[in-house]
Amino acid sequence: MPKVKNISACSPLDIPESVLTSNKPVILTGLVDSWPVVKAAKESSEQASHYLNQYYQGMTVGMGVSAHENNGRLFYNEDFSDFNFTKQAAQFDQVLAQLLASQHLNKSPSIYVGSTHVDKLLPGFRQENDLAAISQFKPLVSLWLGNQSRIAAHHDTPSNIACCVAGKRRFTLFPPEQLCNLYIGPLDHTPAGQAISLVDFHKPDFDKFPKFKDAIEQAVVAELEPGDALFLPSMWWHHVEGLSQFNLLINYWWQTTSPHMGAPIDAMMHALLNIKSLPADQKKAWFEMFKHYVFNDDPKALSYIPEQHLGSLNPLNDKSSRQIRSMLLNKLNR
């Protein structure tokens, strides 16, 4: 698979706008080399752990633990009734100590702390370790920590910059249109909130998942060293591997859409409720309705309607978005 193209002429203070508006992934080589936590991690995992503990004030974190036999893959169990890992509450400093103690063992369990709010977990950390270049977006900044792990391909709605702080990471990436070739599992029974690919990327079963061969042809790979970062556009599918026995990643999620908008997945769930089971001819008709009213980007498409009577077809503001939510709530609660 080809590698993601990279650039190195940028810093946490100045990321080119062409990157932040790109519709393709970009590796930002050495973007966060100057972070003190990265410098500590390049010395040793012990130094990285010591640096992090300076900011820790006792918040409990969620930790996933999976048996060594699963080879780092956090996934479903055999019959999909549950998952192949347990979810536990833990003290962050104890997780760090456990990772340090097990990093030289041959058969240690997989330990994974995902999507933990940095400002709550490590107050003051971002004063010395941050991406000032995207501060205007008010991003959600999260921490991901563990040893060797494999996280199934999934997507996120926000744009993302993932910063590799300690250890090595490999991202296998697919554009949004590869959805049908990735064999995505249930929407509402997921390991961590997002629907995931059911394909084992290390041992793909092409008899069961034949179209995955087509997905591989469109895949690109990003391999990150400590200090590197990856810009990941909204809705790109990404399979993530922690390749070292001590891995730390800090990521930044942000949206550039209107603050009045809801989550697009909510609209899809509503469509599953009200459209998916319609007769074929009605679904075809609603497909045309969605094309005309939702997916039509022509600014003049509705110019035949007097502007004062566009109603919910107007661009959203606080008042109109509240009115639409209220209308939907009334209909759903009937």
C-alpha positions in Angstrom: 0.0 0.0 0.0 1.3 3.5 -0.8 2.4 5.8 2.0 0.7 9.1 3.0 2.5 12.1 1.6 4.3 14.1 4.2 5.5 17.7 4.8 8.0 18.9 7.4 8.1 22.7 6.9 5.6 23.6 9.7 5.5 23.9 13.4 2.8 23.7 16.2 2.5 27.5 15.8 2.1 27.5 12.0 0.3 24.7 10.1 -0.4 25.7 6.5 -4.1 26.3 5.7 -3.7 24.0 2.7 -3.2 21.2 5.2 -6.1 22.1 7.5 -8.5 22.3 4.5 -7.2 19.2 2.7 -9.5 16.4 1.8 -6.6 13.9 2.0 -4.4 12.8 4.9 -1.1 14.5 5.4 1.8 13.5 7.7 3.3 16.5 9.5 6.9 15.2 10.1 8.3 16.5 13.4 5.4 18.7 14.1 5.6 18.3 17.9 9.3 17.5 18.3 9.5 20.6 20.4 7.0 19.4 23.0 8.7 18.7 26.3 6.7 15.4 26.7 8.0 14.2 23.3 11.6 15.0 24.3 11.0 13.1 27.5 9.6 10.1 25.6 12.5 10.1 23.2 14.8 9.6 26.3 12.7 6.7 27.7 9.2 5.6 28.5 10.1 6.1 32.2 11.0 9.7 31.5 7.7 10.2 29.6 5.8 8.6 32.5 7.5 10.9 35.0 6.7 13.9 32.9 3.0 13.0 32.7 2.7 12.3 36.4 3.8 15.9 37.2 0.3 17.1 35.9 -1.8 14.2 37.2 -4.2 15.1 40.0 -6.1 11.9 40.6 -8.8 11.6 37.9 -10.0 8.0 37.2 -9.6 6.8 33.6 -11.3 4.0 31.7 -9.0 1.2 30.7 -9.5 -1.7 28.3 -7.6 -4.9 29.1 -7.3 -7.8 26.6 -5.6 -11.1 26.9 -2.2 -11.6 25.2 -3.7 -14.3 23.0 -5.7 -11.5 21.2 -2.5 -10.0 19.8 -3.5 -6.5 20.8 -6.8 -6.6 18.8 -9.6 -5.0 20.8 -12.6 -6.4 19.2 -15.8 -8.5 19.6 -15.8 -11.9 21.2 -16.6 -15.0 19.0 -20.4 -14.7 18.9 -20.5 -10.8 19.0 -22.4 -11.0 22.3 -19.7 -9.0 24.1 -16.1 -7.9 23.5 -12.8 -9.6 23.9 -11.6 -7.1 26.5 -12.7 -6.0 29.9 -13.4 -2.3 30.8 -12.0 -1.2 34.1 -11.6 2.0 36.1 -8.1 2.9 37.1 -5.8 5.6 38.4 -3.8 7.1 35.6 -0.5 6.9 37.5 -1.1 3.2 38.1 -1.8 2.6 34.4 1.6 4.2 33.7 3.3 2.0 36.3 1.7 -1.1 34.9 2.8 -0.3 31.4 6.4 0.3 32.5 6.4 -2.9 34.5 5.2 -5.0 31.6 7.0 -3.4 28.7 9.8 -6.1 28.7 7.5 -9.1 29.2 6.8 -11.4 26.3 3.2 -12.2 27.1 1.7 -9.1 28.7 -2.0 -8.3 28.3 -2.9 -5.4 26.1 -3.7 -2.3 28.0 -5.5 0.6 26.3 -6.7 4.0 27.6 -8.6 5.8 24.9 -10.1 9.2 24.3 -9.4 10.8 27.7 -9.9 14.6 28.0 -6.4 16.1 28.4 -7.4 19.2 30.2 -9.3 17.3 32.9 -6.8 14.5 33.2 -3.6 16.6 33.1 -4.4 20.2 34.1 -1.7 22.6 32.8 -0.2 20.1 30.4 -1.2 22.1 27.3 0.6 25.2 28.5 3.9 23.5 27.3 2.5 20.9 24.9 -0.1 22.3 22.4 -1.0 23.1 18.8 -1.4 26.9 18.9 -2.0 26.9 15.1 -5.5 25.4 15.5 -6.5 27.2 18.8 -9.1 29.2 16.8 -11.1 26.0 16.3 -11.4 25.3 20.0 -10.5 21.6 19.5 -11.3 18.8 21.8 -7.9 17.4 22.9 -7.7 13.8 24.0 -5.1 11.3 25.2 -4.6 7.7 24.0 -2.2 5.5 26.0 -1.3 1.8 25.9 1.1 -0.9 24.8 0.8 -2.8 21.5 -2.8 -2.6 20.2 -4.9 -2.9 17.1 -8.0 -0.7 16.8 -10.4 -1.7 14.0 -11.0 0.7 11.1 -13.6 3.3 12.1 -14.4 6.9 11.2 -14.9 10.2 13.0 -17.0 13.2 12.0 -14.6 15.9 13.1 -11.3 16.7 11.5 -8.3 15.4 13.4 -4.7 16.0 14.0 -3.2 12.9 15.8 0.2 13.6 17.4 2.5 10.7 18.1 4.2 11.4 21.5 5.7 8.1 22.5 6.2 4.8 20.6 5.3 4.2 17.0 1.9 4.3 15.3 0.6 3.0 12.0 -2.6 4.3 10.5 -4.1 2.4 7.5 -6.5 4.9 5.9 -9.4 4.7 3.5 -11.4 7.4 1.8 -15.1 7.7 2.8 -16.4 6.0 -0.4 -14.7 2.7 0.7 -17.5 2.2 3.3 -19.1 -0.6 1.3 -15.8 -2.5 1.0 -14.8 -2.4 4.7 -17.7 -4.5 6.1 -18.7 -2.2 8.8 -20.4 -3.8 11.8 -23.4 -2.8 14.0 -24.2 0.8 14.6 -25.4 0.4 18.1 -23.3 -2.4 19.6 -19.7 -1.1 19.3 -16.5 -1.4 21.3 -16.1 2.3 21.8 -19.0 4.2 20.3 -18.2 4.1 16.6 -19.1 1.3 14.1 -16.0 -0.6 13.1 -14.8 -2.8 10.3 -15.2 -6.5 11.0 -12.1 -7.4 8.9 -9.0 -8.5 10.7 -6.4 -6.5 8.8 -3.6 -8.9 9.9 -5.4 -11.9 8.6 -8.1 -10.8 6.2 -10.6 -13.6 5.3 -11.2 -12.8 1.6 -13.8 -15.6 1.3 -15.9 -13.9 3.9 -15.0 -10.3 3.0 -14.1 -10.4 -0.8 -14.6 -6.7 -1.4 -11.9 -5.9 1.1 -9.5 -6.5 -1.8 -10.9 -3.4 -3.5 -10.5 -1.4 -0.3 -6.8 -2.3 0.0 -6.2 -0.9 -3.5 -7.5 2.5 -2.2 -5.7 2.4 1.1 -2.8 4.5 2.2 -0.5 4.0 5.2 0.9 6.6 7.6 3.7 5.5 10.0 4.4 7.9 12.7 7.5 8.3 14.9 7.5 10.3 18.1 7.1 13.9 17.2 5.2 13.3 14.0 1.6 14.0 13.5 -1.1 13.1 11.0 -3.8 15.3 9.6 -6.9 13.1 9.1 -9.8 14.6 7.2 -13.4 14.2 8.4 -15.0 10.8 7.7 -11.9 9.0 6.6 -11.7 5.4 7.8 -8.7 4.6 9.9 -7.2 1.4 11.4 -4.8 2.3 14.1 -1.9 0.2 15.5 0.2 0.9 18.5 3.5 -0.8 17.5 5.5 -0.2 20.7 5.3 -1.4 24.3 4.7 2.1 25.4 2.5 4.3 23.1 1.1 7.7 23.8 -0.9 9.8 21.3 -2.5 13.2 21.8 -5.2 14.1 19.2 -7.1 17.3 18.3 -10.7 17.0 17.0 -12.5 20.0 15.7 -15.5 21.0 13.5 -15.8 23.9 11.2 -19.6 23.5 10.7 -22.3 25.7 12.2 -22.6 25.3 16.0 -26.3 25.0 15.5 -26.0 21.7 13.7 -26.6 18.4 15.4 -24.8 15.1 14.8 -25.2 13.8 11.3 -25.5 10.2 12.6 -28.8 11.3 14.4 -30.3 12.1 11.0 -29.2 8.7 9.7 -30.8 6.9 12.6 -34.0 8.9 12.0 -33.8 7.8 8.3 -33.4 4.2 9.4 -36.6 4.6 11.5 -38.7 6.4 8.9 -37.3 5.6 5.4 -35.4 2.3 5.2 -38.5 0.1 5.4 -40.6 2.0 2.9 -41.7 0.4 -0.4 -39.0 0.6 -3.0 -40.8 3.3 -5.1 -41.3 5.5 -2.1 -37.6 5.1 -1.1 -36.7 6.2 -4.6 -38.9 9.2 -4.3 -37.3 10.2 -1.0 -33.9 9.7 -2.5 -34.8 12.4 -4.9 -36.1 14.6 -2.1 -32.9 14.3 -0.2 -30.9 15.1 -3.3 -32.9 18.2 -3.9 -33.2 19.6 -0.4 -30.2 18.2 1.5 -27.4 17.3 -0.9 -27.9 20.1 -3.5 -25.2 22.7 -3.1 -26.4 25.0 -5.8 -27.1 28.4 -4.1 -29.8 29.2 -6.6 -31.6 25.8 -6.4 -34.4 27.3 -4.2 -34.4 30.8 -5.7 -37.9 30.3 -7.0 -39.3 30.4 -3.4 -39.7 33.9 -1.9 -36.9 34.4 0.6 -39.3 35.4 3.4 -41.0 32.0 3.1 -38.0 29.7 3.0 -38.6 28.8 6.6 -36.6 25.7 7.6 -34.8 25.8 4.2 -33.0 29.0 5.3 -29.4 28.7 6.7 -29.6 27.7 10.3 -29.4 30.1 13.2 -30.0 29.6 16.9 -33.7 30.3 16.6 -34.4 28.1 13.6 -32.3 25.2 14.8 -34.3 25.2 18.1 -37.6 25.3 16.2 -36.5 22.2 14.1 -35.4 20.3 17.2 -38.7 21.1 19.0 -40.7 19.9 16.0 -38.7 16.7 15.8 -39.0 16.1 19.5 -42.8 16.5 19.3 -43.0 14.0 16.5 -40.7 11.5 18.1 -42.5 11.6 21.4 -46.0 11.0 19.9 
